[in-house]
């Protein structure tokens, strides 16, 4: 679940209010506790942090349900992995090398 939230935050984070974005980032990317996040966000209450996280997660899930970008990302990545596996078992050739380079470039773009 945390991996899902991190991916959704990467994709949709800019669409969240700054408070939700910051709380989610500190929780899931920096692995801070509610108390540490509260302190980092200027001394707000842990309950406020908890509310920001809960509302932010819900909004990310709503966005994914409507837009489906994370699902598409996963599907593309899985298909690229399958192609890479096939290429690994195929005899080496310059064409295979070019395809592997293309797959690598696509993965880099997807992960940036």
C-alpha distances in whole Angstrom, upper triangle without the diagonal:
4,5,5,6,9,10,11,12,14,15,16,16,20,20,19,21,22,21,18,17,18,17,13,15,16,13,10,13,16,14,17,17,18,22,21,20,23,25,24,24,28,28,26,25,22,21,22,19,17,18,17,14,13,16,14,11,13,15,12,11,15,16,14,15,19,19,16,16,13,14,17,16,14,17,20,18,18,22,23,22,24,27,27,27,30,32,31,33,36,39,39,40,40,39,36,36,36,33,31,31,30,27,26,28,25,22,23,24,20,19,21
4,5,5,6,9,10,10,12,14,15,14,18,19,17,20,20,19,16,15,16,14,10,11,12,10,7,9,12,10,13,14,15,19,18,17,20,22,21,21,25,25,24,23,20,20,20,17,15,17,16,12,13,15,13,10,13,15,12,12,16,17,15,17,20,20,18,17,14,15,18,17,15,19,21,19,19,23,23,22,25,28,27,27,31,32,31,34,36,39,39,40,40,39,36,35,35,33,30,31,30,27,26,26,25,21,22,22,19,17,19
4,5,5,6,9,10,11,12,14,14,18,19,18,21,21,20,17,16,17,16,12,12,14,12,8,10,13,12,16,17,19,22,21,19,22,25,23,23,27,28,26,26,23,23,23,20,19,20,18,15,16,18,15,12,15,16,13,13,17,16,14,17,19,18,16,15,11,13,16,13,12,16,17,15,16,19,20,19,21,24,23,24,27,28,28,30,33,35,35,36,36,35,32,31,31,29,26,27,26,23,22,23,21,18,18,19,16,14,16
4,5,5,6,8,10,11,12,13,16,17,16,19,20,20,16,15,17,16,12,13,15,13,10,12,15,15,18,19,20,23,22,20,23,26,24,24,27,28,26,26,23,23,23,20,18,19,17,14,14,16,13,10,12,13,10,9,13,13,10,13,16,15,12,12,8,10,13,12,10,14,16,14,15,19,19,19,21,24,24,25,27,29,29,31,33,36,36,37,37,35,32,32,32,29,27,28,26,23,23,23,21,18,19,19,16,14,16
4,5,5,6,8,10,10,10,14,14,13,16,16,16,12,11,13,12,8,10,12,10,8,10,13,13,15,16,17,20,19,17,20,22,20,20,24,25,23,23,20,20,19,16,15,16,14,11,11,12,10,7,10,11,8,8,12,12,10,13,16,15,14,13,10,13,15,14,13,17,19,17,19,22,22,22,25,27,27,28,31,32,32,34,36,39,39,40,39,38,35,35,34,32,30,30,28,25,25,25,23,20,20,20,17,15,17
4,5,5,6,9,10,9,13,14,14,16,16,16,13,11,12,12,8,8,11,10,6,7,11,11,14,16,17,20,19,16,20,22,19,19,23,24,23,23,21,21,20,17,17,18,15,12,14,15,12,10,13,13,10,12,15,14,13,16,18,16,15,13,10,13,16,13,13,17,18,16,18,21,21,21,24,26,25,27,30,30,30,33,35,38,37,38,37,36,33,32,32,29,27,27,26,23,22,22,20,17,17,17,15,12,14
4,5,5,6,9,9,13,14,14,17,17,18,15,13,15,15,12,11,14,13,10,10,14,15,18,20,21,24,22,20,23,25,23,22,26,28,26,27,24,25,23,20,20,20,18,15,16,17,13,11,14,14,10,11,14,12,10,14,16,14,12,10,7,10,12,9,10,14,14,13,15,18,18,18,21,23,23,24,27,28,28,31,32,35,34,35,34,33,30,30,29,26,25,24,23,20,19,19,17,15,15,15,11,10,12
4,5,5,6,7,10,11,11,15,15,16,13,11,14,14,11,11,14,14,11,12,16,16,18,20,20,24,23,20,22,25,22,22,25,27,25,25,23,23,21,19,18,18,15,13,14,14,10,9,11,10,6,8,10,9,7,11,13,11,10,9,7,10,12,11,11,15,16,15,17,20,20,21,23,25,25,27,30,30,31,34,35,38,37,38,37,35,33,32,31,29,27,27,25,23,22,22,19,17,18,17,13,13,14
4,5,5,4,8,9,9,12,12,13,10,8,10,11,8,8,11,11,9,10,13,14,16,18,18,21,20,17,19,21,19,18,22,23,22,23,21,21,19,16,16,16,13,11,13,13,9,9,11,10,7,10,12,10,10,14,15,14,13,11,10,14,15,13,15,18,19,18,20,23,23,23,26,28,28,29,32,33,33,36,37,40,39,40,39,37,35,34,33,31,29,28,27,25,23,23,21,19,18,17,15,13,13
4,6,6,8,10,11,14,14,15,13,10,12,14,11,9,13,14,11,10,14,16,18,20,21,23,22,19,22,23,21,20,24,26,25,26,24,24,22,19,20,20,17,15,17,16,13,12,15,13,10,13,15,12,12,16,16,14,13,11,10,13,14,12,13,17,17,16,19,21,20,21,24,25,25,27,30,30,30,33,35,37,36,37,35,34,32,31,29,27,26,25,23,21,20,19,17,15,15,13,11,10,10
4,6,8,9,11,14,15,17,14,12,14,16,13,12,16,17,14,14,17,19,21,23,23,26,25,22,24,26,23,23,26,28,27,28,26,26,24,21,21,21,18,16,18,17,13,13,14,12,9,11,13,10,9,13,13,11,10,8,7,11,11,10,12,15,15,15,18,20,20,21,24,25,25,27,29,30,31,33,35,37,36,36,35,33,31,31,29,27,26,25,23,21,20,19,17,15,15,13,11,10,10
4,6,6,7,11,12,14,12,9,13,14,12,12,16,16,14,15,18,19,21,23,22,25,24,21,23,25,22,21,24,26,24,25,24,24,21,19,19,18,15,14,15,14,10,11,12,9,7,10,10,7,8,12,12,10,11,9,9,13,14,13,15,18,18,18,21,23,23,24,27,28,28,31,33,33,34,37,38,41,40,40,39,37,35,34,33,30,29,29,26,25,24,23,20,19,19,17,14,14,14
4,5,6,9,9,11,9,6,9,11,9,9,12,13,12,12,15,17,18,20,19,22,21,17,19,21,19,17,21,23,21,22,21,21,19,16,17,16,13,12,14,12,9,10,12,10,8,11,12,10,11,15,15,14,14,13,12,16,17,16,18,21,21,21,23,26,25,26,29,30,30,32,35,35,36,39,40,43,42,42,41,39,37,36,34,33,31,30,28,27,25,24,22,21,20,18,16,15,14
4,6,8,8,11,10,7,10,13,12,11,15,16,16,15,17,20,20,22,22,24,22,19,21,22,20,18,21,23,22,23,23,23,20,18,19,18,15,15,17,15,11,13,15,12,10,14,14,12,14,17,16,15,16,14,15,18,19,18,20,23,23,23,26,28,27,29,31,32,32,35,37,37,38,41,42,44,43,43,41,40,38,37,35,33,32,31,29,28,27,25,23,22,21,19,17,16,15
4,7,9,11,10,8,12,14,13,13,17,18,17,17,20,22,22,24,22,25,24,20,22,24,21,19,22,24,22,24,23,22,19,18,19,17,14,14,15,13,10,12,13,9,9,12,12,9,12,15,14,13,15,14,15,18,19,18,21,23,23,24,26,28,28,30,32,33,34,36,38,39,40,42,43,46,45,45,43,41,40,39,37,35,34,33,31,29,29,27,25,24,23,21,19,19,18
4,6,8,6,6,9,11,10,11,14,15,15,16,18,19,19,21,19,22,21,17,18,21,18,16,19,21,19,20,19,19,16,14,15,13,10,11,12,10,7,10,11,8,8,12,12,10,13,15,15,15,17,16,16,19,21,20,22,25,25,25,28,30,30,31,34,35,35,38,40,40,41,44,45,48,47,47,46,44,42,41,40,38,36,35,33,32,31,29,27,26,25,23,21,21,20
4,6,5,6,9,10,11,12,14,16,16,17,19,20,19,20,18,20,20,16,16,19,17,14,16,18,16,18,18,17,14,13,15,13,9,11,13,10,8,12,13,10,11,15,15,14,16,19,18,18,20,20,20,23,24,24,26,28,29,29,31,34,34,35,38,39,39,41,43,44,45,47,49,51,50,50,49,47,45,44,43,41,40,38,37,35,34,32,30,29,28,26,24,23,22
4,6,5,6,8,10,10,12,14,15,15,16,18,17,18,17,18,17,14,14,16,14,11,13,16,14,16,17,17,13,12,15,13,10,11,14,12,10,13,15,13,13,17,17,16,19,21,21,21,22,21,21,25,26,24,26,29,30,29,32,34,34,35,38,39,39,41,44,44,44,47,49,51,50,50,48,47,45,44,42,41,39,38,36,35,33,32,30,29,27,26,24,23,21
4,5,5,6,9,10,11,12,14,15,15,16,15,16,13,15,15,11,11,13,11,8,11,13,11,13,13,13,10,9,11,10,7,9,12,10,9,12,14,13,14,17,18,17,20,22,23,23,24,23,22,26,27,26,28,31,31,31,33,36,36,36,39,41,40,42,45,45,46,48,50,53,51,52,50,49,47,46,45,43,41,40,39,37,35,34,33,31,29,28,26,25,24
4,5,5,6,8,10,10,12,13,14,15,14,15,13,15,15,11,12,15,13,11,14,15,13,14,13,13,10,8,10,9,5,6,9,7,5,8,11,10,10,13,14,14,16,19,19,20,20,20,19,22,24,23,24,28,28,28,30,33,33,33,36,38,38,39,42,43,43,46,47,50,49,50,48,47,45,44,43,41,39,38,37,35,33,32,30,28,28,26,24,23,22
4,6,5,6,9,10,11,11,13,14,14,15,14,17,16,12,14,16,13,11,15,17,15,17,16,16,13,11,12,12,8,8,11,10,7,9,12,11,10,14,15,14,16,18,19,19,19,18,17,21,22,21,22,25,26,25,28,30,30,31,34,35,35,37,39,40,40,43,45,47,46,46,45,44,42,40,39,37,36,35,33,31,30,29,27,25,24,23,21,19,18
4,6,5,6,8,10,10,10,12,11,13,12,14,12,9,11,12,10,8,12,14,13,14,14,15,12,10,12,12,9,9,13,12,10,12,15,14,13,17,18,18,19,22,23,22,23,21,20,24,25,23,25,28,28,27,30,33,32,32,36,37,36,38,41,41,41,44,46,49,47,48,46,45,43,42,41,39,37,36,35,33,31,30,29,27,25,25,23,21,20
4,6,5,6,9,10,10,10,9,10,9,11,10,7,8,11,9,8,12,13,11,12,11,12,10,6,8,9,6,6,10,10,8,10,13,13,13,16,18,18,19,22,23,23,23,22,21,24,26,24,25,28,29,28,30,33,33,33,36,38,37,39,42,42,42,45,47,49,48,49,48,47,44,43,42,41,38,38,37,34,33,32,31,28,27,27,25,22,22
4,6,5,6,8,9,9,10,11,10,13,13,9,12,14,12,12,15,16,15,15,13,14,12,9,10,11,8,6,9,10,7,8,11,11,10,13,15,15,16,19,20,20,20,19,17,20,22,21,21,25,26,24,26,29,29,29,32,34,34,35,38,39,38,41,43,46,45,46,45,43,41,40,39,37,35,35,33,31,30,29,28,25,24,24,22,19,19
4,5,5,5,7,8,9,12,12,14,12,10,13,14,12,12,15,17,16,17,15,17,15,12,13,14,11,9,13,13,10,11,15,14,13,15,18,17,17,21,22,21,21,19,17,21,22,20,21,25,25,23,26,29,28,28,31,33,32,34,37,37,37,40,42,44,43,44,43,41,39,38,37,35,33,32,31,29,27,27,26,23,22,22,20,17,17
4,6,6,5,6,6,8,9,11,9,6,10,11,9,10,13,14,14,15,13,15,14,10,12,14,11,10,13,15,12,13,17,17,16,18,21,20,21,24,25,25,24,23,21,24,26,23,24,28,28,26,28,32,31,31,34,36,34,36,39,39,39,42,44,46,45,46,45,44,42,40,40,38,36,35,34,32,30,30,29,26,25,25,23,20,20
4,6,6,5,5,7,8,10,9,7,11,13,11,12,15,16,15,15,12,14,13,9,10,12,11,8,11,13,11,11,15,16,15,17,19,20,20,22,24,24,23,22,20,23,25,23,23,27,28,26,27,31,30,30,33,35,34,35,38,39,38,41,43,46,45,46,45,44,42,40,40,38,36,35,35,32,30,30,29,26,25,26,23,21,21
4,6,5,8,10,11,14,13,11,14,16,14,15,19,19,18,18,16,17,16,13,13,15,13,10,12,14,12,11,15,15,13,15,18,18,18,20,23,22,21,19,17,19,22,20,19,23,24,22,24,27,27,26,29,31,30,31,35,35,35,37,40,42,41,42,42,41,38,37,37,35,32,32,31,29,27,27,26,23,22,23,20,17,18
4,6,8,12,13,16,13,12,15,17,14,15,19,20,20,20,18,20,19,15,16,18,15,13,16,17,14,14,17,18,15,17,20,20,19,22,24,23,22,20,17,20,22,19,19,23,24,21,23,27,26,25,29,30,29,30,34,34,33,36,38,41,39,41,40,39,36,35,35,33,30,30,29,27,25,25,24,21,20,20,19,15,16
4,6,9,12,13,10,10,13,14,12,13,17,18,18,19,16,19,18,14,16,18,16,14,17,19,16,16,20,20,18,20,23,23,23,26,28,26,25,24,21,24,26,23,23,27,27,25,27,30,29,28,32,34,32,33,37,37,36,39,41,43,42,43,42,42,39,37,37,36,33,32,32,30,28,28,27,24,23,24,22,19,19
4,7,10,12,10,9,13,14,13,15,18,18,18,18,15,17,17,14,14,17,15,13,16,18,16,15,19,20,18,20,23,23,23,26,28,27,26,24,22,24,27,24,24,27,28,26,27,31,30,29,32,34,33,34,37,38,37,39,42,44,43,45,44,43,41,39,39,38,35,34,34,32,29,30,29,26,25,26,24,21,21
4,7,8,6,6,10,10,9,12,14,14,15,14,12,15,15,11,12,15,14,12,15,18,16,16,20,21,20,22,24,25,25,27,30,29,28,27,24,27,29,27,27,31,31,29,31,34,34,33,36,38,36,37,41,41,40,43,46,48,47,48,48,47,44,43,43,41,38,38,38,35,33,33,32,29,28,29,27,24,24
4,5,5,6,8,10,10,12,15,13,13,12,9,12,13,10,10,14,13,12,14,17,16,16,19,21,20,22,25,26,26,28,30,30,29,29,26,29,31,29,29,32,34,32,33,36,36,35,38,40,39,40,43,44,43,46,48,51,50,51,51,50,47,46,46,44,41,41,41,38,36,36,35,32,31,32,30,27,27
4,6,5,6,9,10,10,13,11,10,9,5,8,9,6,7,10,11,10,12,15,14,15,18,19,19,21,23,24,25,27,29,30,29,29,26,29,32,30,30,33,35,33,34,38,38,37,40,42,41,42,45,46,45,48,50,53,52,53,53,52,49,48,48,46,43,43,42,40,38,38,37,34,33,33,31,28,28
4,5,5,6,9,10,11,9,9,8,6,9,10,8,10,13,13,13,15,18,18,18,21,23,23,25,27,28,29,31,33,33,33,32,30,33,35,33,33,37,38,36,38,41,41,40,43,45,44,45,48,49,48,51,53,56,55,56,55,54,52,50,50,49,46,45,45,42,40,40,39,36,35,36,34,31,31
4,5,5,6,9,10,9,10,10,9,12,13,10,12,15,14,14,17,19,18,19,22,23,23,25,27,28,28,31,33,32,32,31,29,32,34,32,32,36,37,34,36,40,39,38,41,43,42,43,47,47,46,49,51,54,52,54,53,52,49,48,48,46,43,43,42,40,38,38,37,34,33,33,32,29,28
4,5,5,6,9,9,9,9,8,11,10,7,10,12,11,10,14,16,14,16,19,20,19,22,24,24,25,28,29,29,29,28,26,29,31,29,30,33,34,33,34,38,37,37,40,42,41,42,45,46,45,48,50,53,51,52,51,50,48,46,46,44,42,41,41,38,36,36,35,32,31,31,29,26,26
4,5,5,7,5,5,6,6,9,8,6,9,11,11,11,14,16,16,17,20,21,21,23,25,26,27,29,31,31,31,30,29,32,34,32,33,36,37,36,38,41,41,40,43,45,44,45,49,49,49,51,54,56,55,56,55,54,52,50,50,48,46,45,44,42,40,39,38,36,34,34,32,30,29
4,5,5,4,7,8,9,12,11,10,13,15,14,15,18,19,19,21,23,24,24,27,29,29,30,33,34,34,34,33,31,34,36,34,35,39,39,38,40,43,42,42,45,47,45,47,50,50,50,53,55,57,56,57,56,55,52,51,50,49,46,45,45,43,41,40,40,37,35,35,34,31,30
4,6,7,9,11,11,14,13,10,14,16,14,14,18,19,17,19,22,22,22,25,27,27,28,31,32,32,32,30,29,32,34,32,32,36,37,35,37,40,39,39,42,44,43,44,48,48,47,50,52,54,53,54,52,52,49,48,47,46,43,42,42,40,37,37,36,34,32,32,31,28,27
4,6,6,9,10,13,10,9,12,13,11,13,16,16,15,18,20,20,21,24,25,25,27,29,30,30,30,29,28,31,33,31,32,36,36,35,37,40,40,40,43,45,43,45,48,48,48,51,53,55,54,55,53,52,50,48,48,46,44,43,42,40,38,37,36,34,32,32,31,28,27
4,6,9,11,14,12,11,15,16,14,16,19,19,19,21,24,23,24,27,28,28,30,33,33,33,34,33,32,35,37,35,36,40,40,39,41,44,43,43,47,48,47,49,52,52,52,55,57,59,57,58,57,56,54,52,51,50,48,46,46,44,42,41,40,38,36,35,34,32,30
4,7,9,11,10,10,13,15,14,16,19,19,19,22,24,24,25,28,29,29,31,33,35,35,35,35,33,36,38,37,37,41,42,40,42,45,45,45,48,50,49,50,53,54,53,56,58,61,59,60,59,58,56,54,53,52,50,48,48,46,44,43,42,40,38,38,36,34,33
4,7,8,7,7,11,11,11,13,16,16,17,19,21,21,23,25,26,27,29,31,32,32,33,33,31,34,37,35,36,39,40,39,41,44,44,44,47,49,48,49,53,53,53,56,58,60,59,60,59,58,55,54,53,51,49,48,47,45,43,43,42,39,38,37,36,33,32
4,5,5,7,9,10,11,13,14,16,17,19,20,21,23,25,26,27,29,30,32,33,33,33,32,34,37,36,36,39,41,39,41,44,44,44,47,49,48,49,53,53,53,56,58,61,60,61,60,58,56,55,54,52,50,49,48,46,44,44,43,40,39,39,37,34,34
4,5,5,6,9,10,10,12,14,15,16,18,20,21,23,24,26,27,29,30,31,31,31,29,32,35,33,33,37,38,37,38,42,42,41,44,46,46,47,50,51,50,53,55,58,57,58,57,56,54,52,52,50,48,47,46,44,42,42,41,38,37,37,35,32,32
4,5,5,6,9,10,10,12,14,15,16,18,20,21,22,24,26,27,29,30,30,31,29,31,34,33,33,37,38,37,39,42,42,42,44,47,46,47,50,51,51,54,56,59,58,59,58,57,55,54,53,51,49,48,47,45,43,43,41,39,38,38,35,33,33
4,5,5,6,9,10,10,12,14,15,16,18,20,21,22,24,26,27,28,29,29,28,30,33,32,32,36,37,36,38,41,41,41,44,46,46,47,50,51,50,53,55,58,57,58,57,56,53,52,51,49,47,47,46,43,42,41,40,37,36,36,33,32,31
4,5,5,6,9,10,10,12,14,15,16,18,20,21,22,24,26,26,27,27,25,28,30,29,29,33,34,33,35,38,38,38,41,43,42,43,46,47,47,50,52,55,54,55,54,52,50,49,48,46,44,43,42,40,39,38,37,34,33,33,30,28,28
4,5,5,6,9,10,11,12,14,15,17,18,20,21,23,25,26,26,26,24,26,29,28,28,32,33,32,34,37,37,37,40,42,42,42,45,47,46,49,51,54,53,54,54,52,50,49,48,46,44,44,43,40,39,38,37,34,34,33,31,29,29
4,5,5,6,8,10,11,12,14,15,16,18,20,21,23,24,25,25,24,26,29,28,29,32,33,33,34,37,38,38,40,43,42,43,46,48,47,50,52,55,54,55,55,53,51,50,49,47,45,44,43,41,39,39,37,35,34,33,31,29,29
4,6,5,6,8,10,10,12,14,15,16,18,20,21,22,23,23,22,24,27,26,27,30,31,31,32,35,36,36,38,40,40,42,44,45,45,48,50,53,52,53,52,50,48,47,46,44,42,41,40,38,37,36,34,32,31,30,28,26,26
4,6,5,6,8,10,10,12,14,15,16,18,20,21,21,21,19,22,25,24,24,27,29,28,29,32,33,33,35,38,37,38,41,42,42,45,47,50,49,50,49,48,45,44,44,41,40,39,38,35,34,34,32,29,29,28,26,24,24
4,5,5,6,9,10,11,12,14,16,17,19,20,20,21,19,21,24,24,24,27,29,28,29,32,33,33,36,38,38,39,42,43,43,45,48,51,50,51,51,49,46,46,45,43,41,41,39,36,36,35,33,31,31,30,27,26,26
4,6,5,6,9,10,10,12,14,15,17,18,19,20,19,21,24,24,24,27,29,29,30,33,34,34,36,38,39,40,42,44,44,46,48,51,51,52,51,49,47,46,45,43,41,41,39,37,36,35,33,31,31,30,27,26,26
4,5,5,6,9,10,11,12,14,15,16,17,17,16,19,21,21,21,24,26,26,27,30,31,31,34,35,36,37,40,41,41,44,45,48,48,48,47,45,43,43,42,39,38,37,35,33,32,32,29,27,27,26,23,22,22
4,5,5,6,9,10,11,12,14,15,15,16,14,16,19,19,19,22,24,23,25,28,28,29,31,33,33,34,37,38,39,41,43,46,45,46,46,44,41,41,40,38,36,36,34,32,31,31,28,26,26,25,22,21,22
4,5,5,6,9,10,11,13,14,15,16,15,17,20,20,20,23,25,25,26,29,30,30,32,34,35,36,38,40,40,43,44,48,47,48,48,45,43,43,42,39,38,38,36,33,33,33,30,28,28,27,24,23,24
4,5,5,6,9,10,11,12,13,14,14,16,18,19,20,22,24,24,26,28,29,30,32,34,35,36,38,40,40,43,44,47,47,47,46,44,42,42,41,38,37,37,34,32,32,31,28,27,27,25,22,22,22
4,5,5,6,9,10,10,11,11,10,13,15,15,16,19,20,21,22,25,26,26,28,30,31,32,35,36,37,39,41,44,43,44,43,41,38,38,37,34,33,33,31,28,28,27,25,23,23,22,19,18,19
4,5,5,6,9,10,10,11,10,12,14,15,15,18,20,20,21,24,25,26,27,30,30,32,34,35,36,38,40,43,43,44,43,41,38,39,37,35,33,34,31,29,29,29,26,24,25,23,20,20,21
4,5,5,6,9,10,12,12,13,15,17,18,19,21,22,23,25,27,28,30,32,33,34,36,37,38,41,42,45,45,45,45,42,40,40,39,36,35,35,33,31,31,30,27,26,27,25,22,22,23
4,5,5,6,8,9,10,12,13,14,16,18,19,20,22,24,25,26,28,30,31,32,34,35,37,39,40,43,43,43,42,40,38,38,36,34,33,33,30,28,28,27,24,23,24,22,19,19,20
4,5,5,5,6,7,8,10,11,12,14,16,17,18,20,22,23,24,26,27,29,31,32,33,35,37,40,40,40,39,37,35,35,34,31,30,30,28,25,26,25,22,21,22,20,17,17,19
4,6,6,9,10,9,12,14,14,15,18,19,20,21,23,25,26,28,29,30,32,34,35,37,38,42,42,42,41,39,37,37,36,33,32,33,30,28,28,28,25,24,25,23,20,21,22
4,6,9,11,11,12,15,16,17,18,20,21,23,24,26,27,29,30,32,33,35,36,38,39,43,42,42,42,39,37,38,36,33,33,33,30,28,29,28,25,24,25,23,20,22,22
4,6,8,9,9,12,14,14,15,18,19,20,22,23,25,26,28,29,31,32,34,36,37,40,39,39,38,36,34,34,33,30,30,30,27,25,26,25,21,21,22,19,17,18,19
4,6,5,6,9,10,11,12,14,16,17,18,20,21,23,24,26,27,29,31,32,33,37,36,37,36,33,32,32,30,27,27,27,25,22,23,23,19,18,20,18,15,17,18
4,5,5,6,9,10,11,12,14,15,16,18,20,21,22,24,26,27,29,31,32,35,34,34,33,31,29,29,28,25,24,24,22,19,20,19,16,15,17,14,11,13,14
4,5,5,6,9,10,10,12,14,15,16,18,20,21,23,25,26,27,29,30,34,33,34,33,31,28,29,27,24,23,24,21,19,19,19,16,14,16,14,11,12,14
4,5,5,6,9,10,11,12,14,15,17,19,20,21,23,24,26,28,29,32,32,33,33,30,28,28,27,24,23,24,22,19,20,20,17,15,18,16,13,14,17
4,5,5,6,8,10,11,12,14,15,17,18,20,21,23,24,26,27,30,30,30,30,27,25,26,24,21,21,22,19,16,18,17,14,13,16,14,11,13,15
4,5,5,6,9,10,11,12,14,16,16,18,20,21,23,25,26,29,28,29,28,26,24,24,22,20,19,19,17,14,15,15,11,10,12,11,7,9,12
4,6,5,6,9,10,10,12,14,15,16,19,20,21,23,25,28,28,28,28,26,23,24,23,20,19,20,18,15,15,16,13,11,14,14,10,11,14
4,5,5,6,9,10,11,12,14,15,17,19,20,22,23,26,26,27,27,24,22,23,22,19,18,20,17,14,16,17,13,12,15,15,12,14,17
4,5,5,6,9,10,11,12,14,16,17,18,20,21,24,24,24,24,21,19,20,19,15,15,16,14,11,13,13,10,9,12,12,9,12,15
4,5,5,6,9,10,10,12,14,15,16,19,20,23,23,23,23,21,18,19,18,15,14,15,13,10,11,12,9,7,11,11,8,10,13
4,5,5,6,9,10,11,13,14,15,17,19,22,22,23,24,21,19,20,19,16,15,17,15,12,13,15,12,11,14,15,12,13,17
4,5,5,6,9,10,11,12,14,16,17,20,20,21,22,19,16,18,17,14,13,15,13,10,13,14,12,11,15,15,13,15,18
4,5,5,6,9,10,11,12,15,15,18,18,19,19,16,14,14,14,11,10,12,10,7,9,11,9,8,12,13,11,13,16
4,5,5,6,9,10,11,13,14,18,18,19,19,17,14,15,16,12,11,13,12,9,10,13,11,10,13,15,13,14,17
4,5,5,6,9,10,11,13,16,17,18,19,17,14,16,16,13,12,15,14,11,13,16,14,13,16,18,16,17,21
4,5,5,6,9,10,11,14,14,15,16,13,11,12,13,9,9,12,11,8,11,14,12,12,16,17,16,18,21
4,5,5,6,9,10,13,13,14,15,13,10,11,12,9,7,10,10,8,9,13,12,11,14,16,16,17,20
4,5,5,7,9,12,13,15,17,15,12,13,15,12,10,14,14,11,13,16,16,14,18,20,19,19,23
4,5,5,6,10,11,13,15,13,10,13,14,11,11,14,15,12,15,18,17,16,20,21,21,22,25
4,5,5,8,8,10,12,10,7,9,11,8,8,11,12,11,13,16,16,16,18,20,20,21,24
4,6,8,8,11,13,13,9,10,13,11,9,13,14,12,13,17,17,17,19,22,21,22,25
4,7,9,12,15,14,11,13,15,14,12,16,17,16,17,20,21,20,23,25,24,25,28
4,6,9,12,11,8,11,13,12,12,15,16,15,17,20,20,21,23,25,25,26,29
4,6,10,10,8,11,14,13,13,16,18,17,19,22,22,23,25,27,27,28,31
4,7,8,6,8,11,11,11,13,16,16,17,19,21,21,23,25,26,27,29
4,5,5,6,9,10,11,13,14,15,17,19,20,21,23,25,26,27,29
4,5,5,6,9,10,11,12,14,15,17,19,20,21,23,24,26,27
4,5,5,6,9,10,11,12,14,15,17,18,20,21,23,24,26
4,5,5,6,9,10,10,12,14,15,16,18,20,21,22,24
4,5,5,6,9,10,11,12,14,15,17,19,20,21,23
4,5,5,6,9,10,11,12,14,15,17,18,20,21
4,5,5,6,9,10,10,12,14,15,16,18,20
4,5,5,6,9,10,11,12,14,15,16,18
4,5,5,6,9,10,11,12,14,15,17
4,5,5,6,9,10,11,12,14,15
4,5,5,6,9,10,11,12,14
4,5,5,6,9,10,11,12
4,5,5,6,9,10,11
4,5,5,6,9,10
4,5,5,6,9
4,5,5,6
4,5,5
4,6
4
